[in-house]
Amino acid sequence: TWRGLYPMTPDGAPVVGKVREVDGFIQAVGMCGQGFMLGPGLGVYLARLVTDQLEPGDDEVFDVLTADREFKGAEQLRELNCRGRGRYNRCMSTMPPHAGWNILPPETIAPKKRLAHVRECSDFAAGVLDRFPAWKAGLDQESPPDVADLIKAIQEHGLDSGLRRFRNREMLRIVWRDLCGLASLADTFQALTMLAEICLQSALEEHQRTLEEKHGMPRGPDGEPQRMFVIGLGKFGGGELNLSSDIDVIFCYPSAGQCDGRRQLSNDQFFTRQARAVIASLSEITDEGFCFRVDTRLRPFGNAGPLTSSLAAMDQYYQREG
């Protein structure tokens, strides 16, 4: 049984391996919610376990994750060296007992070994570096995602391509600094969240401008211009995105009304089109990959509800539904 749950174990690690009490039963529980996602790394081991083709050293991995292991009282992240396919996948960071998540890892990779280390650890990084070898310059430096660089990329390559190029370059820097021990876990969360915010904001602005050229400015009953705003939820709203997170959002607008152009739309129609365009720009997979997956299922009434809601409609929903 493979259950996509967050680990609720004292040491924060999942439970993976054979169940001694039941012959032929294999568990893989609690593999969601890890900052670096254990699923892909452990998949190699699980495949060999299921097919009864374990290799020397595989037992060491399952000994660490067995349900029969000795759990410690205090939660801590541990380092698991996954050697499947000859790769080292850093799944968790070792910390001393007094450490917090806002400190640098206890060890950093020597500068001369960083390129080989990152390529060995991350297929994503290796692929990006193969396509854009010049991007390896300056990866050691702490440099938060800059909206000016995204604007330049959009001007040169168009919105969707520019978003993906910017995202891939910034993601490479984030992965590099994390794997080389140059950034704390909190730094990584912050950089990923900032990257998502910048990409989302740019997509919103670009599609607002495009729609306004066709339909005019959305206006409320008092004639005031209106713009969409977005409520971030989950890890995105909490500023704790990890490398595999989607972004959970609710699209909102101030109030009902009409656009002031010749080809008028209601505000609901305008902002629904904008939301759909933003989701496509961020989520659709192209030759350059995707930017961020967007999840809107937490909106009022979930998938059965409208993609965008006015503040009045949202207030009514939460007053009634809680």
FENBEL-V35911 format. One record per backbone hydrogen bond with DSSP energy under -0.5 kcal/mol. CO is the residue of the C=O (numbers start at 1). NH is the residue of the N-H. Records with the same first field share a line. If there is no record, write none. Layout:
# FENBEL-V35911
CO->NH  NH
This chain:
# FENBEL-V35911
1->3  28
2->4
3->5  30  31
5->32
9->12
14->16
15->29
17->27
18->20
19->22
22->25
25->19
27->17
28->3
29->15
30->7
31->39
32->7
34->37
35->243
37->41
38->42
39->43
40->44
41->44  45
42->46
43->47
44->48
45->49
46->50
47->51
48->53
49->52
55->58
57->60  61
58->61  62
59->63
60->64
61->65
62->66
65->16
66->69
69->71
77->95
78->80
79->81
80->82  91
81->83
82->89
83->86
84->87
87->89
88->90
89->82  91
91->36
94->106
96->99
100->103
101->185  186
103->185
110->113  114
111->114
113->117
114->118
115->119
116->120
117->121
118->122
121->123
122->126
123->127
124->128
125->129
126->130
127->131
128->132
132->135
133->136
134->137
136->139
138->141
141->143
145->147
146->149  150
147->151
148->152
149->153
150->154
151->155
152->156
153->157
154->158
158->162
159->163
160->164
161->165
162->166
163->167
164->168
165->169
166->170
167->171
168->172
169->173
170->174
171->175
172->176
173->177
174->178
175->179
176->180
177->182  183
178->181
180->109
184->188
185->189
186->190
187->191
188->192
189->193
190->194
191->195
192->196
193->197
194->198
195->199
196->200
197->201
198->202
199->203
200->204
201->205
202->206
203->207
204->208
205->209
206->210
207->211
208->212
209->213
210->214
211->215
212->216
214->263
215->261
217->260
218->226
219->258
220->223
224->220
229->252
230->232
231->250
233->236  237  248
234->238
235->240
236->239
242->245
246->248
247->249  295
248->233
250->231
251->309
252->229
253->311
254->311
257->267
258->219
262->264
265->259
266->270
267->271
268->272
269->273
270->274
271->275
272->276
273->277
274->278
275->279
276->280
277->281
278->282
279->283
280->284
282->291  292
284->286
286->289
289->286
293->247
294->296
295->249
296->299
299->302
301->304
302->305
307->251
309->253
310->314
311->315
312->316
313->317
314->318
315->319
316->320
317->321
318->322
